[in-house]
Amino acid sequence: MQQVLRITAHSLASLPQRLGSSLVALVGVAGVVAVLVAVLSMARGFEATLAAGGYPDNFVVLRSGSSSELDSSASGTQAQVIAQAPGVARTDGQALVSSELYVMVDLAKKATGTTANVPMRGVGQKGAAIRRDFTIVDGRMFEPGKREIVAGAGAAAEYVGLEVGNTIEFGRERWDVVGVFEAAGGAMESELWADVPVVQNAFRRGNNYSVVVGRLASEDAFAAFKDTLTSDPRLSVNVERESDYYAEQSRILSQFISVIGYGVALLMALGATFGALNTMYTAVSARAREIATLRAIGFSRVPIVVSVMVEAMVLALAGGILGGLIAYGLFNGFQVSTLNFSTFTQVVFAFAVTPDLLVQGIVLAMVIGLAGGLAPAIHAARAPITTALRAN
C-alpha cells in the first residue's frame, strides 16, 4: 500500500509536466459528458413540463381508441353523461367538469418567423378551477361569449402577436388577447384558451367537444368512476387519470430523444476513449525509465498499474465534472419549443439538467477513464526492465 501511495502521488504530481496531452483527454471527456447531459436534459425538461399539468385526482375522458385530444371527440349529450357520473367532485352543487374543444392554429415564432401549430383550447366555465395552478399573470380572464383569448406564458414568449391588447386572426374570427396565464410550468402554458362555445362556432364544430376533464371527489374514487363510464352503453370512452395521461403523452418524444442522446454520446465516448488511451500511452512512454527504475529497486507491478489507472480516472473525473458544469451553465432552464408527437402541436418547455443526469455523465466519464487507462497500465507493468532502462 505504501508503494501504491508513493507512486500514485508522484504520478499525479507530474501531471503539469504533461499538461498538453492531459488536457486533450480531459477536454475530450468533458465534451462527451456535456453533449450527453445536454441532450438528455431536453427529454427531462419535456417530461417535467407535461408532468406539471397532471394531477392524480383529475380525470381525462377521451373517445375510445383515441391517443390524444386532437383525434378524440364527444357529443354534448355524452359530455353531460360524464359530468353526472358518481365520483365527480362538486362545488356549490355543480360538477367540477369542463367539456373542452382542442384545435390547432398557426402562429409565427418570434425567433425564426416560421409558422408552428399552436394548440388552442376552448374551455368551459370550470376549466380554470379544475387546474389548481392556473393563474392570470397579466391582463384578465376572457369573458364568456366574447372572441377573447388568454395565452399561456410559454406561448406568449414564443410566438408573435400574443401580447395583451393585440388582436390576432384565425378560424373565422378575430380574437382579442386579453390575458396571459401560468400553470406551474406545465404544457398548458403552450396553449391559447377561449370560451368553448365561441371556439365551437369559429371552427364549425357544432355541439361537439374533444375531451372532458374534471376533478374527482378523491383519488380513490377513480376506479368506480372509470367502471361506470366504460360500462355505460351510451359511451365508448377511454378514462385516465390526468397524471397518467400526460406521462403517456411525453413517453414517445422522451424515448426518441434519449435514444439519440445515448447514441451520440456513445460515438463520442469511443473517440474520447482513444484520446485517453493515447494520453496514457504517452505518459507511460515518458516515464518508461522511471518506471523501470522503480521496478529494479523492488517496487512490484501492482502499484504501477494502480498509479496509471488512478491518473486516467482523475483526468476522466475532472473532465466529467467540467462537462457537467458546462451543460448546466449553458442549458439548464434554456427555453425552446418542440413538436409533441402525440398531438402534432408545439410544446414550449425548458431544458432541465437534473442531478441524476449529472451522475450519469460522471459515471460515463469514469468508464472512459477506466477503458483508456487499463491497457497503458498493463503495458507499463509488463515492460521488460532492461529495455525500459535503455529508453531515452
N, C-alpha and C positions, 0 to 999 in steps of 0.2 A: 504493500500500500504506500509505503514511503517513496518507493521508486515511481509509482504512478503519479503521486502528487508532485514530486520534483520535476519529472519530465513534462507533465501537463502544464505546470506553472511556467516552465521555461518556454514551452511551445507557444503558449498564449502571449507571453511577454515579447516574443519575437514577431508577432503579427504586424506591428508597424513597419518592420523591415521588408515586409511583403505586402505593402498596402495596396498596390495596384491590382495584383491578382486576387487579393482578398475582397476588394471592392467589387470586382467582376462577379464573384459568387454571391456576395451579399445583395447587390442590385438585381441580379437575376432572380433570386428567391423573392425579393420584395415585389418585383413585377408580377410574378405568378400569384402571390397572395393578394395583391391589390386587385388584380383582374377577377380572381375567384370571388372575393368578398364583395366587390362592386356589382358583379352580375347577379349574385345570389341575393344581394340586398334589394335588388329590383323585385324579385319574387316575394321577399319578406314584406316589402312595402305594399305590394299589391294585395297580399293576403291580409295584412293588418287593416288596410282601407276597407275591404269588404267585410271583414270580421267586425269592424267597429259599428257597422249598421245593423247587426243582428242580435236579437235577444231570445233566450230560450222560452220565454213566456209570451212571445209574439208568434203568430202563425202566418203562413203564406199559403193560399189556396190557388192552384193553377188547374187548367184543364188537364185531364188525364192524357199522358203521353207528351206533354209539353216539357221542354227543358229549361225554359226561361219565360219571363213575362212577355217577351217580344212575340212568341209564337203561341201564346195562350189566349183564351177568350172565355167570357162568361156573360150570360144574358142578365138583364136586370132582375128577372124572376129568380134565377139561380143565386144571384148575389143576396137577395132577401132571405132565401132559404138558409144560406150560410150564416147570415147575421143572427138568425133566430135559433141557431143550434145551441145545445147545452154546453156550458163550459166557457162561453164568451163573457168577458168582463163587461160590466155595465157601470155607467155613471149617470146620475140623475135620471135613471130609468131608460137610458139609451145605450145601445150596444157600442162598445169601442171597436168599431169596424169601419173600414174605408174601402169602398169599391173604386178601383183605380184603372185608368187607361194609360198604357205605356206606348209611346210612339217615338220616332226618330225625327229630328230636324237637322238641317245643315247650317253650320256656323263656321266662320273663318277663324283659324288660330292666330293669336297675336304674334307669335314668334315667327311663323313661316308664311302666313297668309293662305295656307292650304285649307280646303274645306274638310270638316270632320262630321261624323254622325254623332250628334249630341242627344242624349235621352231627355225626353220631355214627359213629365208625369202629371196627368190630371188626377187630383186627389179630392176625396170627399171632405166633409166638414170635420171629421175626426182624424184626418190624415196626419196632422201635425201633433195631435195629442198622443197618438199611438207611438210616435217616435220620441222617446223621452228626451233625447239630446237636441232636438230641433230648436234652434234659437235664431231669431231675426237679429242680425248684427248691423244692418244698415237699411234705412228706409222702413217699410211696413209690410205686413202680410197682404196678399191680394184680397180683393173683395169678391164674394160670390156673385156670379152672373156677369162680371166685367172681364174684358180682354186684358187681364193683367197677369204678369208672371213675377215670381221671385226666383232668383238664380242662386244655386249653390256657390259657396265661396271658391271652390276649386274651379268651377265653370267660369265664374266672373273673372278670375285671374288668368284663365287660359284663352278665352275666346273674345272676339271683337263684339262690342255693342251691348254688353251686359251691365253697364254702369247704371246705377239708379237714376231715373229720369229720361233714359233713352227709349226710343221706340224701334222695335225690330219687326220684320215681317216674315212669316212662314205659315203653312197651312193655307187658309183662305182669308186670314185676318192679319191686322197689325196689332202688335202686343206692346203694352207699356211695361217697362221694367220698373217695378215699384219697391223691390227689396232684395237683399242678399242674406242668405241664411247659412248657418253652420250646423253640422250634425256629427260632432265628435270626430271629425276627420274621416267619416265613412264615405261609402260610394255615392250616397245621395248628394254629397256636395258637388258631384259632377253633373247633377241634373237641373232641369228647369221645372218649376212647379206652377200649376194653374188650376183653376176651378174645373172639376171634371166635366160638368155639363157643357161648359164653354169649349173644352178640348174636343168633346164628342161632336159638337156641332161643326167646329172648324175642320175636323178631319173626317166628317161624314160617317161617323160610327154608330149613329142611332143611339139606342139604349143598351149598348154593349160595352163591356169592360175587358181588361186584360187579366186582372188579378184582383183577388180580395185579400186584404191584410187586416189584422186586428190583434187584440190583446186577449189572452186567456185570463180567467179568474185566478189561476195559479198554474205553475209549471206542471203539476200533477194532473191537471185537467186535460192535457193534450191527448192522451190515449183515447179517452171517452169521446172527445170532440172529433178526433180523426175517424173513429169507428162509426160514429153517427153519420158523418158526411159520406164516407166511402160505401156505406151500406144503403144510402138513400137512392132509390131508383130514379129520382128526378135529376140526379147529379152523376157526373163522370169526372171525378176530380183527383188530383194529387195533393195531399196535405202534408206540409212540412213545418217544422219549427223554423222561425226566421234565421236563427243562428246556423242551422244545418243547411238551409238554402244558400246562404251567402258563402259558406265554406265550400259547397259544391261548385258555386259559380267561379271561385278562384282557383279550383283544382287544376283545370286544363292548362291555363296560361302559366301557373306556377310550376307545373311539371315540365312544361316546354322550356321555360327559362332555366330551370335547374339543369336539365339535360344539356342545354347549350353551355351553361356556365361550367359544369364539370368537364365537358368535352374540351372546351378551350383551355381550361386550367390544366388538364392532363397533357395536352400537347405542349403547353408552355413549360410544364413541370419536367418533361423529358429534356427540353433544351436546357433548363436550369440545372438538371442533374448532370448533364455533360459538362456544363460550366463548372460545377462543383468538383467533378472528377478532375478536370484539367487543373483547377486551382490547387487541389490537394496533391496531385502528382507533382506539380511544380514545387510545392512546399517540401515534399519528400525528397525530391531531387536536390533542392538547395541545401537540405540538411543531411544529405547522404553520409558525408564523412562524420558529422556529429553523431548521427545515429549509430554508425559502425563503431565509433569510439566508445559510446555508452555500452554497446554490446560486448566490446572487448574487455571492458573493466568490470563486467559482471552483471550488468542490467539484463533482465530477461526480455523476451519478446512481448509479453502481455502488456507491460507498461507503455511500450512503444505504440502498440496497436491502440490502446486506450487514449494516448495523447493525441494521436492523429484524428481519432474519431471525435474526441471532445472538441478539437479545433474546428472540425467540419460542422458539428452540431451547434457550436457557439455562433459561427458565421450564419448558419441557417436560422437560428433563433433570432438573431439581430435583424436578418432580412425579413423574417415573418412579422416581427413587431413593427418594423418600418413600413412594410406593405399594408398592415392593418391600419396604421395611423394615417397613411396616405388615403386609403379607401374611406376611412371615417371622415377625414377632413374635407375631401372633395365631394363625397356622395351622400353622406347621411343628411336626410332632410331635403335633398335635391328633388324638386317637383317636376314631374313630367306627366304626359298623358299617353295612354296606350289603348289598343283595341281589346275589349273584353270578348274573347272568342265565343262566349255563350250568348251574348246579346248583340254582338257586332256594333256596339256603341263605344264611344271613348270614355275611359275612366281616368280621372285625374288623381294621382297619388304621389307620395314622396318615398324615395329610397329609404330603407331602414337598415342601417348597419347594426345588427344585434350582437350581444355577447357571444352567442353560440356560433355565429359566423366568424368572429374573430378567433375563437378557439379552433374552428375548422381550418382556418388559414394557418395558424401556428402549427397545428398537427401536420398539415401538408408540408410546411417548411421543414419540420423535423424529419419527416420521411425523406425529403430531398437531401437533407444533410446526411442522414444515415446511408442512403444509397450512394451519395457522392463521396463519402469518406471511407466506406468499408474496403473497397478494392485497393486504394492507395495505402491504407493502414496495413493490410496484409502484405502488400508488396514491400513496404518498409521493413516489416518484421522479418521477412523471409530472405531479404537481400543478403548475399554472401559477405561476411565481414571483410575479407581480404580485398574483394572487388570494390567495396564501398570506400575503404580506406585509401585506395588509389585514385578515387574520383577527384576531379578538380573542383 
